[in-house]
Amino acid sequence: MTYIKGHLRETQDFVHAKLLTVDDGKVLFGSHNLTISGVNTDTQEIVFFKQ
């Protein structure tokens, strides 16, 4: 859990990660941040792909 304190508000963000593997060795890993209320609030999606 990451605690972020801003000028106008305070929020706690949780990181949701997912991992997908395919039989031929392809791997996709991604994560995105959601606030504690479960609403997407202008956070960035991170994706890594290995072939």
C-alpha positions as CSV (number, residue, x, y, z in Angstrom):
1,M,0.0,0.0,0.0
2,T,1.3,3.4,-0.9
3,Y,0.2,6.5,1.0
4,I,0.0,9.7,-1.0
5,K,-0.4,13.2,0.6
6,G,-1.3,16.0,-1.8
7,H,-2.0,19.7,-1.5
8,L,-5.8,19.2,-1.8
9,R,-6.5,15.7,-0.6
10,E,-5.1,12.5,0.9
11,T,-5.7,9.1,-0.6
12,Q,-4.5,5.5,-0.3
13,D,-3.8,3.7,-3.5
14,F,-3.6,-0.1,-3.9
15,V,-1.8,-1.9,-6.7
16,H,-3.6,-4.6,-8.6
17,A,-1.3,-6.8,-10.5
18,K,-2.0,-9.5,-13.1
19,L,0.2,-12.1,-14.8
20,L,-0.7,-14.1,-18.0
21,T,1.5,-16.9,-19.3
22,V,0.9,-18.6,-22.6
23,D,2.1,-22.2,-23.5
24,D,4.6,-21.0,-26.1
25,G,6.5,-18.9,-23.5
26,K,4.8,-15.5,-24.0
27,V,4.4,-13.5,-20.8
28,L,2.3,-10.5,-20.1
29,F,2.5,-8.7,-16.8
30,G,0.4,-5.6,-16.0
31,S,-0.7,-3.5,-13.0
32,H,-2.9,-0.6,-12.4
33,N,-3.7,1.5,-9.3
34,L,-7.2,1.8,-7.9
35,T,-8.2,3.9,-5.0
36,I,-9.7,2.4,-1.9
37,S,-13.2,3.2,-3.3
38,G,-12.4,1.1,-6.4
39,V,-12.7,4.0,-8.8
40,N,-10.0,4.6,-11.4
41,T,-8.5,8.1,-10.8
42,D,-6.1,9.1,-13.5
43,T,-3.5,6.5,-12.6
44,Q,-1.1,4.9,-15.1
45,E,-1.2,1.4,-16.4
46,I,2.1,-0.4,-16.5
47,V,2.5,-3.4,-18.9
48,F,5.5,-5.6,-19.7
49,F,5.5,-8.0,-22.5
50,K,8.2,-10.7,-23.1
51,Q,8.2,-12.9,-26.2
